[in-house]
Amino acid sequence: MGITGKNEGRLQKTVLSCDTFTTGCFAMCLLFIAPYAVSFGNTLVLWFIPIACLLPFVILPLFYTLVHRVDTTLFGRYHLVMPLAGFIAALFFVNAFAATDGGAASACSIFFGLAVFISSVMIYRYCAFSVRARLLDEDITAASPYNIAFTIVGGIAAIATFIGFLYYDGATAYVNTAYVLASACTVLVIVQYLSTFYSIPRLGGKRVQSVKNVFRSFFSGLDLRMYFSALLFNSAFAALAASVVFFAYLLGFDAVRVAGIGGALVGCYAVAECACVFLVKHRSKGLSVAALGVFCIAAALMIVAASVELMGGGREACVVGAAGLVGVGGAIVVRQTKLRFLTIKPRITGGAVFILLELTACAAAAVSSLGVAATVAVYGATDSLLSVVCGCGTAILFAVAAFACAGKKRAKPTDSLGLSYEPKTGDIDMSISTDGGDADGENDDNDL
């Protein structure tokens, strides 16, 4: 009986982590959106992608206000929205990669597909996190091995599927990969929904909060120095990740080798992320130094490959090495960001940490996409490989600025106790320390 219960617990944790598989969709968008846009003649749409990435900053607070104002005793607070958001995200993810030519219709397909996909998947992931927090009492301070596993599987599955379809038919590889990933996500959404629907008590009553107070709950009181350091480091990672894959495309590598560069980046990220979870237990200046150094070396490798005629496979080795280093640096940055956000503001809660992490990733993608768009524009005007310096230089500027903003204090996950995705009346949090000083940790109704 004990073994059965243990296996049931593992199965439940596995099912409840299905939403993190959507990381594969993000990897597809980040790594291949530039080659995709150039291949189909929709380079102008790259300048509008930041708008799509920033929409969740408005939509998520509005969604939070709505979902807590509705009496949801029939479906539960999250179980009506969670599958709908997942299905919509899958549908528009396919729509984003269904462009067939360089016309206005294709540009609109890419932009609106990405805009709706990003906002919908953010809502889905938040609902899934909230359900997981109720059933598992998940601690946001600790990384779940099940979440890590689905994150890694999602990223690897995206790259492997794309490479497979490139061998089958390069002209339809993008849309076919989108179909496979969207179908997998849809199946996982259904499994997650059906396995949790009867496990959570239906929440009666309404929680009336003004939109102004909800926005304040999300964004007021942030340690801006810490936040912008995290944002700029994530932007540097995103810019270098997109640049290294696009650079391989500019070098004339065949489609399979370009996808392989993306695979090297994702693989190194996966290994480094696992190492960071087990080895990095507190944020420190050393992590910022490591991230800055790794990013600078990666950028230098790409610049050397662009400006020097290397013999044999020298160029390819430089690009592969740069991709691997970017993956390692990205894992360090993501881990550092998660630890920083535990004390990013007074009365921080697990839900607020989760949402801020998601929104910061969107903001980083928006900032980095401008650098990628500039690289594409410079290449179109000069037809020179040195255009990659634009993207690399922008990323390094982000990383240097992030390092300059980095805080000096160390913080461990145990510094922030009592994190909950939704505080209960009467709960009292321990005081938590931020880079700006001590803060009162008492919960109030405006906390997430």
C-alpha positions in Angstrom: 0.0 0.0 0.0 2.9 2.3 0.8 4.5 1.7 -2.6 1.2 2.4 -4.3 0.7 5.6 -2.5 4.3 6.7 -3.3 3.7 5.9 -7.0 0.4 7.8 -7.0 2.2 10.8 -5.5 4.8 10.7 -8.2 2.2 10.3 -10.9 0.3 13.3 -9.6 3.4 15.5 -9.5 4.2 14.4 -13.0 0.8 15.3 -14.4 0.7 18.6 -12.5 4.0 19.7 -14.2 2.7 19.2 -17.7 2.4 23.0 -18.3 6.2 23.4 -18.3 6.4 21.5 -21.6 5.3 24.7 -23.2 9.0 25.8 -22.8 9.5 24.0 -26.1 7.2 26.4 -27.9 9.2 29.4 -26.4 12.4 27.8 -27.5 11.0 27.5 -31.0 10.0 31.2 -31.1 13.2 32.5 -29.6 15.7 30.6 -31.6 14.0 30.4 -35.0 11.8 33.4 -35.4 14.5 35.4 -37.2 15.4 32.7 -39.8 11.7 32.0 -40.3 10.9 35.7 -40.9 13.8 36.1 -43.3 12.9 33.0 -45.2 9.3 34.0 -45.7 10.1 37.7 -46.3 8.4 39.1 -43.2 11.4 40.8 -41.7 9.3 43.9 -40.9 7.2 41.9 -38.4 10.4 41.5 -36.2 10.0 45.2 -35.2 6.5 44.5 -33.9 7.3 41.4 -31.8 8.1 43.5 -28.7 4.4 44.6 -28.7 3.3 41.0 -28.6 5.7 40.2 -25.8 4.7 43.2 -23.6 0.9 42.6 -23.9 0.9 40.2 -20.8 2.0 43.1 -18.6 -1.5 44.4 -19.1 -3.5 41.2 -19.7 -2.3 39.2 -16.7 -3.4 41.8 -14.1 -6.7 42.2 -15.8 -7.2 38.4 -15.9 -6.3 38.1 -12.3 -8.9 40.7 -11.4 -11.6 38.9 -13.5 -10.9 35.4 -12.3 -11.3 36.4 -8.6 -14.4 38.5 -9.2 -16.5 35.6 -10.5 -18.2 33.0 -8.3 -16.8 29.8 -9.8 -18.4 27.0 -7.7 -19.3 25.0 -10.9 -15.9 24.7 -12.5 -13.5 26.0 -9.8 -11.6 29.2 -10.0 -9.0 28.0 -12.5 -10.5 25.0 -14.2 -12.7 26.8 -16.6 -9.9 29.2 -17.8 -6.9 26.7 -17.7 -8.0 24.4 -20.6 -9.4 27.3 -22.7 -6.2 29.3 -22.4 -4.2 26.1 -23.3 -6.2 25.4 -26.4 -6.1 29.0 -27.6 -2.3 29.1 -27.1 -1.9 25.9 -29.1 -4.1 27.2 -31.9 -2.3 30.5 -32.3 1.1 29.0 -32.0 0.4 27.1 -35.2 -1.0 30.2 -36.7 2.2 32.1 -36.0 4.3 29.5 -38.0 1.8 29.1 -40.8 3.1 31.9 -43.1 3.6 30.9 -46.7 4.9 34.0 -48.4 6.1 37.5 -47.7 2.8 39.3 -48.0 0.8 41.3 -45.5 -1.4 38.3 -44.6 1.7 36.3 -43.6 3.0 39.2 -41.5 -0.3 39.5 -39.7 -0.4 35.8 -39.2 3.0 35.9 -37.5 2.3 39.0 -35.3 -1.2 38.1 -34.1 -0.3 34.5 -33.7 2.6 35.3 -31.4 0.6 38.0 -29.6 -2.3 35.7 -28.7 -0.1 32.7 -28.1 2.1 34.6 -25.6 -0.8 36.0 -23.6 -2.8 32.8 -23.6 0.1 30.6 -22.6 1.0 33.0 -19.7 -2.6 32.6 -18.4 -2.5 28.9 -18.8 0.8 28.6 -17.0 -0.4 30.8 -14.1 -3.6 28.7 -13.7 -1.6 25.5 -13.8 0.8 26.8 -11.2 -2.1 27.8 -8.9 -3.6 24.4 -9.2 -0.3 22.8 -8.5 0.3 25.0 -5.5 -3.1 23.9 -4.0 -2.6 20.2 -4.5 1.1 19.9 -3.8 1.7 22.9 -1.6 4.6 23.6 -4.0 7.3 25.8 -2.6 8.3 28.4 -5.2 11.8 28.6 -3.6 12.7 25.0 -4.6 12.9 23.8 -8.2 10.7 20.7 -8.7 12.5 17.9 -10.6 9.3 17.2 -12.5 9.1 20.8 -13.7 12.8 20.7 -14.7 12.2 17.4 -16.6 9.3 18.7 -18.6 11.1 22.0 -19.3 14.1 20.0 -20.7 11.9 17.5 -22.6 9.9 20.4 -24.2 13.0 22.2 -25.4 14.7 19.1 -26.8 11.5 17.9 -28.4 11.1 21.2 -30.2 14.6 21.0 -31.7 14.5 17.3 -32.5 11.1 17.6 -34.2 12.3 20.5 -36.2 15.4 18.7 -37.4 13.3 15.6 -38.3 10.9 17.7 -40.4 13.9 19.4 -42.1 15.0 16.0 -43.4 11.4 15.2 -44.5 10.4 18.6 -46.1 12.3 21.8 -45.3 9.6 24.0 -46.8 7.0 22.9 -44.3 9.3 22.1 -41.3 8.2 25.2 -39.3 4.5 24.6 -39.5 4.8 20.9 -39.1 6.9 21.3 -36.0 4.3 23.8 -34.7 1.5 21.2 -35.3 3.4 18.5 -33.3 4.2 20.8 -30.4 0.7 22.3 -30.3 -0.8 18.8 -30.4 1.4 17.6 -27.6 0.6 20.6 -25.5 -3.2 20.1 -26.1 -3.0 16.5 -25.0 -1.1 17.5 -21.9 -3.6 20.2 -21.1 -6.5 17.7 -21.3 -4.6 15.2 -19.0 -3.8 18.0 -16.5 -7.4 19.2 -16.5 -9.1 15.8 -16.1 -6.7 14.6 -13.5 -7.1 17.7 -11.2 -10.7 18.8 -11.8 -12.2 16.7 -9.0 -9.2 17.1 -6.7 -9.7 20.8 -5.8 -12.6 22.1 -3.8 -14.7 24.6 -5.7 -14.2 28.1 -4.4 -17.3 30.0 -3.6 -17.6 33.8 -3.1 -16.0 36.7 -4.8 -12.8 38.5 -4.1 -13.5 42.1 -5.1 -10.4 44.1 -6.0 -10.1 47.1 -8.1 -7.9 46.9 -11.2 -5.7 49.6 -9.7 -5.0 47.6 -6.6 -4.2 44.5 -8.6 -1.7 46.4 -10.7 -0.2 47.7 -7.5 0.0 44.2 -6.1 2.0 43.1 -9.1 4.3 46.1 -9.7 4.6 48.4 -6.6 7.4 48.2 -4.1 9.8 46.4 -6.5 13.5 46.8 -5.8 14.1 48.4 -9.2 17.9 48.0 -9.1 17.5 44.3 -8.6 14.7 44.0 -11.1 16.5 45.7 -13.9 19.6 43.8 -13.3 17.7 40.6 -13.7 15.8 41.9 -16.7 18.9 43.0 -18.5 20.8 39.8 -17.9 17.8 37.8 -19.3 17.7 40.2 -22.2 21.4 39.5 -22.9 20.7 35.8 -22.8 17.7 36.0 -25.2 19.6 38.4 -27.6 22.6 36.1 -27.8 20.5 33.0 -28.1 18.6 34.4 -31.1 21.8 35.9 -32.6 23.8 32.8 -32.6 21.2 30.8 -34.4 20.6 33.6 -36.9 24.4 33.9 -37.4 24.6 30.3 -38.4 21.8 31.0 -40.9 23.8 33.9 -42.3 27.0 31.8 -42.6 25.1 29.7 -45.1 24.9 26.6 -43.0 22.2 24.2 -44.2 18.9 24.1 -42.3 19.8 21.0 -40.4 23.1 22.5 -39.1 21.3 25.7 -38.1 18.8 23.6 -36.1 21.8 21.7 -34.7 23.2 24.9 -33.4 19.9 25.5 -31.6 20.1 22.0 -30.3 23.6 22.6 -28.9 22.3 25.7 -27.1 19.3 23.9 -25.6 21.4 20.9 -24.6 24.0 22.9 -22.8 21.2 24.9 -21.1 19.6 21.7 -19.9 22.8 20.3 -18.4 23.7 23.7 -16.8 20.2 24.2 -15.4 20.3 20.8 -13.6 23.7 21.6 -12.2 22.5 25.1 -11.0 19.5 23.6 -9.3 21.6 21.3 -7.2 24.7 23.5 -6.7 23.4 27.1 -6.6 21.5 27.7 -3.4 21.9 31.4 -3.0 22.3 34.4 -5.3 25.7 36.1 -5.2 28.0 38.5 -7.1 29.9 35.5 -8.3 27.0 34.3 -10.4 26.8 37.8 -12.1 30.5 37.6 -12.8 30.2 34.1 -14.3 27.2 35.1 -16.5 29.0 38.3 -17.8 32.2 36.4 -18.5 30.4 33.5 -20.4 28.4 35.9 -22.5 31.4 38.0 -23.4 33.3 34.9 -24.5 30.3 33.7 -26.6 30.0 37.1 -28.3 33.8 37.2 -29.0 33.6 33.8 -30.7 30.8 35.0 -33.0 32.6 38.2 -33.8 35.8 36.2 -34.6 33.9 33.8 -36.8 32.3 36.8 -38.6 35.5 38.8 -39.2 38.2 36.2 -39.7 38.4 33.6 -42.5 38.9 30.4 -40.5 40.2 27.2 -42.1 38.3 23.9 -42.1 35.5 23.8 -39.7 36.8 26.7 -37.6 33.8 28.8 -38.1 31.4 26.1 -37.3 33.4 25.2 -34.1 33.2 28.9 -33.0 29.5 29.0 -33.5 28.8 25.7 -31.7 31.1 26.8 -28.9 29.3 30.2 -28.7 25.9 28.4 -28.6 27.0 26.1 -25.8 28.3 29.0 -23.8 25.1 31.0 -24.3 23.2 28.0 -23.0 25.3 27.7 -19.9 25.1 31.5 -19.2 21.4 31.4 -19.7 21.0 28.7 -17.1 23.0 30.8 -14.6 21.0 33.9 -15.3 17.6 32.1 -14.9 18.7 30.5 -11.6 20.0 33.8 -10.3 16.8 35.6 -11.3 14.6 33.0 -9.5 16.6 33.5 -6.3 16.6 37.3 -6.6 12.9 37.5 -7.0 12.3 35.8 -3.6 13.2 39.2 -2.0 12.3 41.5 -4.9 9.6 43.4 -2.9 8.0 43.4 0.6 5.3 40.9 1.3 6.3 38.8 -1.7 4.3 35.6 -2.3 4.8 32.6 -4.4 2.2 33.7 -6.9 3.8 37.1 -7.3 7.2 35.5 -7.8 5.9 33.2 -10.4 4.1 35.9 -12.3 7.0 38.3 -12.1 9.3 35.6 -13.5 7.0 35.0 -16.4 6.5 38.7 -17.2 10.3 39.4 -16.9 10.9 36.6 -19.5 8.4 38.3 -21.8 10.1 41.7 -21.3 13.5 40.2 -22.0 12.2 38.7 -25.2 10.8 42.1 -26.2 14.1 43.9 -25.5 16.2 41.3 -27.3 13.9 41.1 -30.3 14.8 44.8 -31.0 18.5 43.8 -31.2 17.7 40.9 -33.5 15.5 43.1 -35.8 18.4 45.6 -36.0 20.8 42.8 -36.9 18.4 41.7 -39.7 18.1 45.3 -40.9 21.9 45.9 -41.0 22.5 42.6 -42.8 19.8 43.5 -45.4 21.5 46.9 -46.0 25.1 45.7 -46.0 25.0 42.0 -46.8 27.9 41.6 -44.4 28.5 39.0 -41.8 29.7 41.8 -39.5 26.0 42.7 -39.0 26.1 40.0 -36.2 28.2 42.5 -34.2 25.0 44.6 -33.8 23.2 41.8 -32.0 26.3 40.7 -30.0 27.2 44.3 -29.1 23.6 44.9 -27.9 23.7 41.8 -25.8 27.0 42.6 -24.1 25.8 46.2 -23.4 22.8 44.6 -21.6 25.0 42.2 -19.7 27.4 45.0 -18.6 24.5 47.2 -17.5 23.0 44.3 -15.6 26.3 43.6 -13.8 26.5 47.3 -12.9 23.0 47.1 -11.3 23.6 43.8 -9.5 23.1 43.9 -5.8 25.8 43.1 -3.3 24.0 41.1 -0.7 23.6 37.3 -0.7 20.2 35.9 -0.2 19.2 32.3 0.4 15.7 30.8 -0.3 15.3 30.3 3.4 15.4 34.1 3.8 11.9 34.2 2.4 9.6 32.0 4.4 5.9 31.3 4.1 5.6 32.0 0.4 2.1 31.1 -0.8 0.5 31.6 -4.2 -2.5 33.0 -2.3 -2.2 34.2 1.3 -4.9 33.1 3.8 -6.5 35.3 6.3 -4.5 35.4 9.5 -1.3 34.1 8.0 1.8 36.0 9.0 5.0 35.9 7.0 8.5 36.2 8.3 10.2 39.4 7.6 12.3 39.2 4.5 15.3 41.2 3.5 15.7 43.0 0.2 18.7 44.7 -1.2 17.0 47.9 -0.2 16.6 46.9 3.5 14.3 45.0 5.7 10.6 44.9 5.0 7.5 44.0 7.0 6.3 40.6 5.8 2.7 40.8 7.0 0.1 39.6 4.5 -2.8 41.7 3.3 -5.7 41.2 0.9 -3.9 42.7 -2.0 -1.2 40.1 -2.0 -1.3 37.6 -4.9 
